[in-house]
Amino acid sequence: MSMDDLRVTFFQECEELLEALEFGLLEINEGGGDDDTLNAVFRAVHSIKGGAGAFGLDDLVRFAHKFETTLDEVRAGRLENAPAVLKTFLRSSDILADLVRAAQEGTEVPPGPVEEVLAELETHLPTEEAAEDEEEDDFQPLGLDFDFDLGGDDDDAGPPVSGPDVWTIAFKPRRTLYERGNETVLLFRALAELGELSVTCDESALPALDAMEPGEAYLGWTARLATEAEEGDIREIFEFVEDDCDLTIALAAPEAEAEPEPTPEPVEIEPLAALEAEAPPAEPEPAAEPEPARAEAVAPKAKAEAPKATVRVELDRVERLINLVGELVINQSVLSQQVFDAGIAANSEVATTIDVFKQLTRDIQEGVMAIRAQPVKSLFQRMSRIVREASGATGKTVRLVTEGENTEVDKTVVERLSDPLTHMIRNSVDHGLESPEKREAAGKPAEGIVHLSAQHRSGRVVIEITDDGAGIDRPRVRQIAVEKGLIAEDAVLSDSEIDNLLFMPGFSTASEVSNLSGRGVGMDVVKRAIQSLGGRISIVSEPGKGSTFTISLPLTLAVLDGIVVEIGEETTVIPLTNVVETLKPTAEQLHSMGNGARVVRVRGDFVPVVDVGYELGFRDKAEGLDDKVVLLTESEGGSRSALVIDAIQDQRQVVIKGLQDNYGTVHGVAAATILGDGRIALILDVDSLVASATKTKTDPDHSLAMAG
Amino acid sequence: MSLKILAVDDSRTMRILIQSALSEAGFEVDVAEDGVHGLEVLGGIAPDVIITDINMPRMDGFGFIEAVRATEKNRTTPILTLTTESAPEMKARARNAGATGWIVKPFDKEKLVSVIRRVAA
């Protein structure tokens, strides 16, 4: 695996860890969570730090380290989980996420907020911990510490000696050395790699065979090593065992080969003796004591629920599979069509098998789609950060309430929803909610609430963002629209039409650009983003009570249920989700308005008529509706229209083939599909069709169209 | 014969990092995600050296080392702890649990390999 692949893996893991981190912190923040939660939070930061270290991401390591240290204080029970501390942690997790992203994109995070939060973390640390921490901030592999000793030795040796130094190493292992899996012979083997080694063994402590205990260490060794290596290199070999043995390492006098008895220089022994004196307390004799304590700690952890087994698959493979299943669906309908054309009876065995085949295809398709489905939870979690930031920037106290986090949507949809949702949440806090003073004056609690929910509704996902703010200031919106030349001064607009002005390009309600929402992105961009996902957005607002933005999205971007209809010579598909009912209106139900507009009366309501064939230029305008069929459709905003078509052929699932790449956005057409007989049919975009039809026809009377 | 290593770490990145570093050096590497998983994996293999992280869910490194030391089969198998905790008390705890040595993250490949060779019989 290359370093680049590893980076990808690391950042993927970071995403998950950050999610777990935020989730854990929020759980604790809401009063839930136990030790396991805290441990998980700690581990998340810890793992990010570990990985970041491996990639040399120093900024990230530095921050994660401080974060981790503070978390550890809480874990160790030295720091209480007070709201102020938690707030710092939440901010820290935001900064950590920023740093991760910056590292991923190779950009810089402005140092201001980072230092600010670091300082904030610092305030929660006891002073000596903080000081100690400074020292430890740079993670260096241990080996480096030893290089200092040389200075002194060189002084002794006078000018740098040419040729190898000769070291005397006295080594007497204790039994713990072997118990921990170390091995004397390996140590000497490593020493031998440094230079010329001769070893003598001291067997004097060896008892008689019958008194010998197998696990005990009886032997000691004295080694002479002639090497170019430095003392640090030698010490490093004994790094793991120095507390499990008696060890002296000393430079034999240069050219002192004649000296057979190793008399270590006193200068060297002293610090070592001091070290030894420290060693015994660290000796792990009371093995019985820590064991039960730790066993306790382990047991509850083992009980924690095991994560569901998962498989990681490259997205490309899933895409390929989805494409193939799409082809399978088409192939299946071609087969059905051919069987039908061959005149085989519907109750024949072939027909029954085809039906089963159809069902299986559908099941496979659903199964494949489910692979790409993802709960919106991660998305919603990100929004809680947005709310925190926005409330910090505006000085408003805001609570985000989320609902339906486990609602699943296609992965692409979840990803591409992030930006528009972020913008809308910011808007809700910035423009939607009033300041605490104003809220209190209006008799509302000072804390504003932004409600974010997701749910499945008739084959689509509906996401709602509701604030309990002042609602849309319609006179002001209208005035701005007039000022910006978006509407005529004397235009007569319904409330909902005024609200929809927010989605017009070039509209921004904030009179001065606030540092929050005013980032050059308007609601028109949000709307376009939602539309590009095959979704729709609408707004409902009540003065003094707040506003609700509703986003409705398809579950998947690959297939849809549609009604296959004939219009003129053409076969087209109308998405089933748009259609409320079908009817054949009588002549009495049809009413003509002025300027050529017509309405159909349906159970007391007047619904504007849209002649699809005429609008799309497939045929001339249908005069009567006697030989036509009407599809009653409903848009997200709730307004209804009566689409006039020639005949209904079938209702079936179709695979969406995008047109946008090759043809751009075609008004009234959402995409195309391939039918069972191999012909291509356009999939209509009902909303845009209705919008353009009613606009062209009823300018002064526009409000009537909405009245339906 | 190449050395067999078991690496236990809850971080996917770390597992891959260790695995690629050690495979490159010609070692055979098995991995596990936490202490509990590590013990499971250990049931089916006989590694020459075990490398384990300390902070892990379900069973941490200390618990894992103790559990490994408690088995007859791996009573003296070298166990290296791989951890960012370079603090002395962490090392002491790891040693008390029965760890052979330690490697401080971030490690460099050569050092990791040389340390493994140093403890491997």
Chai-1 contact restraints between the chains, C-beta under 6 A:
chainA,res_idxA,chainB,res_idxB,connection_type,confidence,min_distance_angstrom,max_distance_angstrom,comment,restraint_id
A,M1,B,S20,contact,1.0,0.0,6.0,A-B,restraint_1
A,L6,B,I16,contact,1.0,0.0,6.0,A-B,restraint_2
A,T9,B,T13,contact,1.0,0.0,6.0,A-B,restraint_3
A,T9,B,I16,contact,1.0,0.0,6.0,A-B,restraint_4
A,F10,B,T13,contact,1.0,0.0,6.0,A-B,restraint_5
A,E13,B,R12,contact,1.0,0.0,6.0,A-B,restraint_6
A,E13,B,T13,contact,1.0,0.0,6.0,A-B,restraint_7
A,R43,B,N55,contact,1.0,0.0,6.0,A-B,restraint_8
A,H46,B,N55,contact,1.0,0.0,6.0,A-B,restraint_9
A,S47,B,S11,contact,1.0,0.0,6.0,A-B,restraint_10
A,K49,B,T84,contact,1.0,0.0,6.0,A-B,restraint_11
A,G50,B,S11,contact,1.0,0.0,6.0,A-B,restraint_12
A,G50,B,M14,contact,1.0,0.0,6.0,A-B,restraint_13
A,G50,B,T84,contact,1.0,0.0,6.0,A-B,restraint_14
A,G50,B,K105,contact,1.0,0.0,6.0,A-B,restraint_15
A,G51,B,T13,contact,1.0,0.0,6.0,A-B,restraint_16
A,G53,B,K105,contact,1.0,0.0,6.0,A-B,restraint_17
A,G53,B,P106,contact,1.0,0.0,6.0,A-B,restraint_18
A,A54,B,L17,contact,1.0,0.0,6.0,A-B,restraint_19
A,A54,B,P106,contact,1.0,0.0,6.0,A-B,restraint_20
A,P141,B,V104,contact,1.0,0.0,6.0,A-B,restraint_21
A,L142,B,V104,contact,1.0,0.0,6.0,A-B,restraint_22
A,R180,B,G98,contact,1.0,0.0,6.0,A-B,restraint_23
A,R180,B,T100,contact,1.0,0.0,6.0,A-B,restraint_24
A,G181,B,T76,contact,1.0,0.0,6.0,A-B,restraint_25
A,G181,B,T77,contact,1.0,0.0,6.0,A-B,restraint_26
A,G181,B,P78,contact,1.0,0.0,6.0,A-B,restraint_27
A,G181,B,I79,contact,1.0,0.0,6.0,A-B,restraint_28
A,G181,B,T100,contact,1.0,0.0,6.0,A-B,restraint_29
A,N182,B,T100,contact,1.0,0.0,6.0,A-B,restraint_30
A,E183,B,A121,contact,1.0,0.0,6.0,A-B,restraint_31
A,A190,B,R118,contact,1.0,0.0,6.0,A-B,restraint_32
A,F240,B,G101,contact,1.0,0.0,6.0,A-B,restraint_33
A,A282,B,A92,contact,1.0,0.0,6.0,A-B,restraint_34
A,P284,B,N96,contact,1.0,0.0,6.0,A-B,restraint_35
A,V298,B,M59,contact,1.0,0.0,6.0,A-B,restraint_36
A,V298,B,G63,contact,1.0,0.0,6.0,A-B,restraint_37
A,K301,B,R58,contact,1.0,0.0,6.0,A-B,restraint_38
A,A302,B,R58,contact,1.0,0.0,6.0,A-B,restraint_39
